Structures are given as structure tokens and as C-alpha cells.
């Protein structure tokens, strides 16, 4: 190389985004009600890339009723949504930022 870099302004690189959205829940939605009704709880999600919102993937998560029965509904929701984010993150890879959305 015949030249020497004296000063270079760094370019901010933004990670591409993948969105995750809860689209459906079985009834009952939460562990304490499902245990009483002897039913499973399944939450359905969609995910898509910000760069191509028309192409969507989907998946379902089954709630572990034994682990969730002592948590309140807000904590159960947070756990399920965190698991959904983690599931998509593992699928798309670390080069994407995965965000939960309601839109």
C-alpha cells in the first residue's frame, strides 16, 4: 500500500432488525386457568425482517405449566415473549436485532 490513513471517521453500522409478534393464544391463556381446565397453553407468533415485511414466518410455543403456575400473568407473558425472542434470535443469528412488536 502506497498511502497511509491519517484520519478516518467511523461509520455507524446498524444491525438489521427482525420483528416478532404474538398473533394468537389458546384459551385459557395462562397457567393457573389451564391447569384447572386440564388444557395446554399455546401461543402463536409471527416473525419477519424489517427489510421484507411481506414474507413472514410463524411458530408456536407451548407454555410449561409447571414452571409458570406460581408466576402472575404479567410474568408469564414476559417469559413467553422472551422465549419467542430467543427462539427467533437462535433461528436468524446474532447478526440481526430481534424485537417484539405489537404492530
Protein Blocks (a to p, Z undefined) as FASTA:
>chain_A
ZZdcfbdcdddddddddddddfbdcddfbfklmmmnopacddddddddfklmmbccdddd
dddfklmmmpcfklmmmmmmmmmmmmmmmmnopkbccdddfZZ
